[in-house]
């Protein structure tokens, strides 16, 4: 079962809490991403590995709630620890995720056979560039990821539960999606500018270079 479908099947109060946490996490990524980079990397590892493990467990157990939650928690902790302690891998994954989100919304709606390859290739390229130009690329990456999570979370509360699926589907320029894309761009730009301003004032990220 798709992890986003499982989210939508949660009780309304629980889903509200999950989306509230998502908004808080998106705010952290967007406006303080590079200054809290190791925390953000750990959260990314938790989300990716936990989501994959939970989805796999849900499929194997035909949606058993406890098994899905248990596998998601265990996988998330493992993923967070892996990326937290293997710093360069975390940098690569952050660049990959941000580039893949952008590529998904640029190419995901196309029916051409090359579209999935373009998304995968863009993601890998984003990860590679992040390793070469860590500070500027990860500043932009965390702002883009955080703004995307914020837009999806806010859309849930403003427009209703269906926008939860925005996290896994490309947005289109027409209609409501156009406004969401505009909001995403504005938030990402604002978050990146704020982060670059803190770089100038703070002179870097305390402790970001340790543990590489």
C-alpha positions as CSV (number, residue, x, y, z in Angstrom):
1,X,0.0,0.0,0.0
2,X,1.3,3.5,-0.8
3,X,2.5,5.3,2.3
4,X,0.5,8.4,1.3
5,X,-2.7,6.4,1.1
6,X,-1.9,5.1,4.6
7,X,-1.6,8.6,5.8
8,X,-5.0,9.6,4.4
9,X,-6.6,6.6,6.2
10,X,-5.4,7.8,9.6
11,X,-8.1,9.2,11.9
12,X,-8.6,13.0,11.2
13,X,-7.1,14.1,14.5
14,X,-4.0,12.0,14.0
15,X,-3.6,13.1,10.5
16,X,-3.9,16.8,11.6
17,X,-1.1,16.2,14.1
18,X,1.1,14.5,11.5
19,X,0.6,17.4,9.1
20,X,1.2,19.9,11.9
21,X,4.6,18.2,12.5
22,X,5.3,18.3,8.8
23,X,4.7,22.0,8.7
24,X,7.1,22.5,11.7
25,X,9.8,20.3,10.0
26,X,9.3,22.1,6.7
27,X,9.8,25.5,8.5
28,X,13.1,24.2,10.0
29,X,14.3,23.0,6.6
30,X,13.3,26.1,4.7
31,X,14.6,28.8,7.0
32,X,17.3,27.1,9.1
33,X,18.3,24.1,7.0
34,X,22.0,24.7,6.6
35,X,22.5,26.0,10.1
36,X,20.9,22.8,11.5
37,X,22.3,20.6,8.8
38,X,23.1,17.4,10.8
39,X,19.6,17.5,12.3
40,X,18.0,18.0,8.9
41,X,20.1,15.2,7.4
42,X,19.0,12.9,10.2
43,X,15.3,13.8,9.7
44,X,15.7,13.1,6.0
45,X,17.2,9.7,6.6
46,X,14.3,9.0,9.1
47,X,11.6,10.0,6.6
48,X,13.1,8.2,3.6
49,X,14.0,4.9,5.3
50,X,11.0,4.9,7.6
51,X,8.6,5.6,4.8
52,X,10.1,2.8,2.7
53,X,10.2,0.3,5.6
54,X,6.6,1.2,6.6
55,X,5.3,0.8,3.0
56,X,7.1,-2.5,2.6
57,X,5.7,-3.8,5.9
58,X,2.2,-2.6,5.0
59,X,2.4,-4.4,1.7
60,X,3.8,-7.7,3.3
61,X,1.2,-7.7,6.2
62,X,-1.7,-6.4,4.1
63,X,-1.9,-3.1,6.0
64,X,-1.4,-4.3,9.6
65,X,-1.1,-1.1,11.5
66,X,1.3,-2.2,14.3
67,X,3.6,-3.9,11.9
68,X,3.6,-0.9,9.6
69,X,4.3,1.6,12.4
70,X,6.9,-0.7,14.0
71,X,8.8,-1.2,10.7
72,X,8.5,2.5,9.9
73,X,10.0,3.5,13.3
74,X,12.8,0.9,13.1
75,X,13.7,1.8,9.5
76,X,13.5,5.5,10.2
77,X,15.9,5.3,13.2
78,X,18.3,3.2,11.1
79,X,18.1,5.6,8.2
80,X,18.6,8.6,10.5
81,X,21.7,7.1,12.1
82,X,23.2,6.1,8.8
83,X,23.0,9.5,7.3
84,X,23.8,11.4,10.5
85,X,27.1,9.5,11.0
86,X,28.0,9.2,7.3
87,X,28.1,12.9,6.6
88,X,29.0,12.8,2.9
89,X,26.2,10.3,2.2
90,X,23.8,12.7,3.9
91,X,25.0,15.6,1.8
92,X,24.5,13.5,-1.4
93,X,21.0,12.4,-0.4
94,X,19.9,16.0,0.5
95,X,21.0,17.2,-3.0
96,X,19.3,14.2,-4.6
97,X,16.0,14.7,-2.8
98,X,15.8,18.4,-3.6
99,X,16.7,17.9,-7.3
100,X,14.3,14.9,-7.6
101,X,11.4,17.0,-6.1
102,X,12.0,19.8,-8.7
103,X,12.4,17.3,-11.5
104,X,9.2,15.4,-10.5
105,X,7.2,18.6,-10.8
106,X,8.9,19.6,-14.1
107,X,8.8,16.2,-15.8
108,X,6.5,14.0,-13.8
109,X,3.3,14.9,-15.7
110,X,4.8,14.0,-19.1
111,X,4.0,10.7,-20.8
112,X,7.2,10.4,-22.7
113,X,9.4,7.3,-22.0
114,X,12.4,9.5,-21.1
115,X,10.6,11.4,-18.2
116,X,11.3,8.9,-15.4
117,X,15.0,8.8,-16.6
118,X,15.1,12.5,-16.5
119,X,13.8,12.6,-13.0
120,X,16.3,10.0,-11.8
121,X,19.2,11.6,-13.7
122,X,18.4,15.0,-12.3
123,X,18.3,13.6,-8.8
124,X,21.6,11.9,-9.1
125,X,23.1,15.1,-10.6
126,X,21.8,17.1,-7.7
127,X,23.5,14.8,-5.3
128,X,26.8,14.9,-7.1
129,X,26.7,18.8,-7.3
130,X,25.9,19.0,-3.6
131,X,29.1,17.1,-2.8
132,X,31.1,19.6,-4.9
133,X,29.4,22.8,-3.8
134,X,28.1,21.9,-0.4
135,X,27.1,25.2,1.2
136,X,25.3,27.0,-1.6
137,X,23.6,23.8,-3.0
138,X,22.5,22.5,0.4
139,X,21.2,26.0,1.3
140,X,19.1,26.0,-1.9
141,X,18.2,22.3,-1.4
142,X,17.0,22.6,2.2
143,X,15.0,25.7,1.3
144,X,13.3,23.9,-1.7
145,X,12.6,20.8,0.3
146,X,11.2,22.7,3.3
147,X,9.1,25.0,1.1
148,X,7.6,22.0,-0.6
149,X,6.7,20.3,2.7
150,X,5.3,23.6,4.0
151,X,3.1,24.0,0.9
152,X,1.8,20.5,1.1
153,X,1.1,20.8,4.8
154,X,-0.6,24.2,4.5
155,X,-2.6,22.9,1.5
156,X,-3.9,20.1,3.6
157,X,-5.4,22.5,6.2
158,X,-6.6,25.1,3.7
159,X,-7.9,22.9,0.9
160,X,-8.7,19.6,2.7
161,X,-7.1,16.1,3.0
162,X,-6.7,15.3,-0.7
163,X,-3.7,17.6,-1.0
164,X,-1.7,15.0,1.1
165,X,-1.2,13.3,-2.3
166,X,0.7,16.4,-3.6
167,X,3.8,14.9,-1.9
168,X,3.9,12.1,-4.4
169,X,2.4,13.6,-7.6
170,X,3.6,16.3,-9.9
171,X,1.8,19.7,-9.7
172,X,0.5,21.4,-12.8
173,X,0.6,25.1,-13.6
174,X,-3.2,25.3,-14.1
175,X,-5.8,25.8,-11.4
176,X,-5.0,25.4,-7.7
177,X,-1.7,23.7,-8.5
178,X,-0.5,26.9,-10.1
179,X,-1.0,28.8,-6.9
180,X,0.8,26.1,-4.9
181,X,3.7,26.1,-7.3
182,X,3.9,29.9,-6.9
183,X,3.8,29.6,-3.1
184,X,6.5,27.0,-3.2
185,X,8.8,29.2,-5.3
186,X,8.2,32.3,-3.1
187,X,8.8,30.3,0.2
188,X,11.9,28.6,-1.2
189,X,13.3,31.9,-2.4
190,X,12.6,33.5,1.0
191,X,14.1,30.6,2.9
192,X,17.2,30.6,0.8
193,X,17.7,34.3,1.2
194,X,17.3,34.1,4.9
195,X,19.8,31.2,5.1
196,X,22.4,33.1,3.0
197,X,22.0,36.1,5.2
198,X,22.7,34.0,8.3
199,X,25.8,32.6,6.6
200,X,27.2,36.1,6.2
201,X,26.4,36.9,9.9
202,X,27.4,33.6,11.4
203,X,30.4,32.7,9.2
204,X,29.4,29.1,8.6
205,X,27.7,26.2,10.3
206,X,29.0,25.3,13.7
207,X,30.1,21.6,13.7
208,X,29.0,20.9,10.1
209,X,32.4,19.8,9.1
210,X,32.8,17.3,11.9
211,X,32.3,13.6,11.5
212,X,32.9,13.5,7.7
